[in-house]
Amino acid sequence: MSRCLVLIDIQNDYFSGGRMELVGMAEAAASVLARFRKEGETVVHFQHRSVRPGAGFFVPGTVGVEIDEAVVGAAELLAGDD
């Protein structure tokens, strides 16, 4: 049986210096992500883009909307609303 890790909204706005920082975000994502990568299992990142007027974070064209470099891998799948 194969497994897939789905990561949702692991974006810069939730990391240190972001517009909506969540404490411990990097550590929480890193532990399970490392295990999936080591075992060669599929990882999919879902990226939220807030396009409503006055949105405070995940705004297209900002650094905050990007998947954080600490978790994204070149060979992994990225899904968004584009």
Contacts in CASP RR format, 6 or more apart in sequence:
PFRMAT RR
TARGET T0000
AUTHOR 0000-0000-0000
METHOD contacts of the structure
MODEL  1
MSRCLVLIDIQNDYFSGGRMELVGMAEAAASVLARFRKEGETVVHFQHRS
VRPGAGFFVPGTVGVEIDEAVVGAAELLAGDD
2 41 0 8 1.000
2 42 0 8 1.000
3 36 0 8 1.000
3 41 0 8 1.000
3 42 0 8 1.000
4 41 0 8 1.000
4 42 0 8 1.000
4 43 0 8 1.000
4 44 0 8 1.000
5 32 0 8 1.000
5 33 0 8 1.000
5 36 0 8 1.000
5 41 0 8 1.000
5 42 0 8 1.000
5 43 0 8 1.000
5 44 0 8 1.000
6 44 0 8 1.000
6 46 0 8 1.000
7 29 0 8 1.000
7 33 0 8 1.000
7 43 0 8 1.000
7 44 0 8 1.000
7 45 0 8 1.000
7 46 0 8 1.000
7 71 0 8 1.000
8 45 0 8 1.000
8 46 0 8 1.000
8 48 0 8 1.000
9 46 0 8 1.000
9 47 0 8 1.000
9 48 0 8 1.000
9 58 0 8 1.000
10 25 0 8 1.000
10 29 0 8 1.000
10 45 0 8 1.000
10 67 0 8 1.000
10 68 0 8 1.000
10 71 0 8 1.000
11 47 0 8 1.000
11 48 0 8 1.000
11 58 0 8 1.000
11 64 0 8 1.000
11 65 0 8 1.000
11 66 0 8 1.000
11 67 0 8 1.000
11 68 0 8 1.000
12 18 0 8 1.000
12 63 0 8 1.000
12 64 0 8 1.000
12 65 0 8 1.000
12 66 0 8 1.000
12 67 0 8 1.000
12 68 0 8 1.000
13 19 0 8 1.000
13 20 0 8 1.000
13 21 0 8 1.000
13 57 0 8 1.000
13 58 0 8 1.000
13 62 0 8 1.000
13 64 0 8 1.000
13 65 0 8 1.000
14 20 0 8 1.000
14 21 0 8 1.000
14 22 0 8 1.000
14 25 0 8 1.000
14 68 0 8 1.000
15 21 0 8 1.000
15 22 0 8 1.000
15 25 0 8 1.000
15 26 0 8 1.000
15 68 0 8 1.000
15 70 0 8 1.000
16 26 0 8 1.000
18 57 0 8 1.000
18 64 0 8 1.000
19 56 0 8 1.000
19 57 0 8 1.000
19 64 0 8 1.000
20 56 0 8 1.000
20 57 0 8 1.000
26 68 0 8 1.000
26 70 0 8 1.000
26 71 0 8 1.000
29 70 0 8 1.000
29 71 0 8 1.000
30 70 0 8 1.000
30 71 0 8 1.000
33 43 0 8 1.000
33 71 0 8 1.000
36 42 0 8 1.000
36 43 0 8 1.000
37 43 0 8 1.000
42 76 0 8 1.000
42 77 0 8 1.000
43 73 0 8 1.000
43 76 0 8 1.000
43 77 0 8 1.000
44 76 0 8 1.000
44 77 0 8 1.000
44 78 0 8 1.000
44 79 0 8 1.000
45 67 0 8 1.000
45 71 0 8 1.000
45 72 0 8 1.000
45 76 0 8 1.000
45 77 0 8 1.000
45 78 0 8 1.000
45 79 0 8 1.000
46 79 0 8 1.000
46 80 0 8 1.000
47 65 0 8 1.000
47 67 0 8 1.000
47 78 0 8 1.000
47 79 0 8 1.000
47 80 0 8 1.000
47 81 0 8 1.000
48 58 0 8 1.000
48 65 0 8 1.000
48 80 0 8 1.000
49 58 0 8 1.000
49 59 0 8 1.000
49 60 0 8 1.000
49 65 0 8 1.000
49 80 0 8 1.000
49 81 0 8 1.000
49 82 0 8 1.000
50 56 0 8 1.000
50 57 0 8 1.000
50 58 0 8 1.000
50 59 0 8 1.000
50 60 0 8 1.000
50 65 0 8 1.000
51 60 0 8 1.000
57 64 0 8 1.000
58 64 0 8 1.000
58 65 0 8 1.000
59 65 0 8 1.000
67 78 0 8 1.000
72 78 0 8 1.000
END
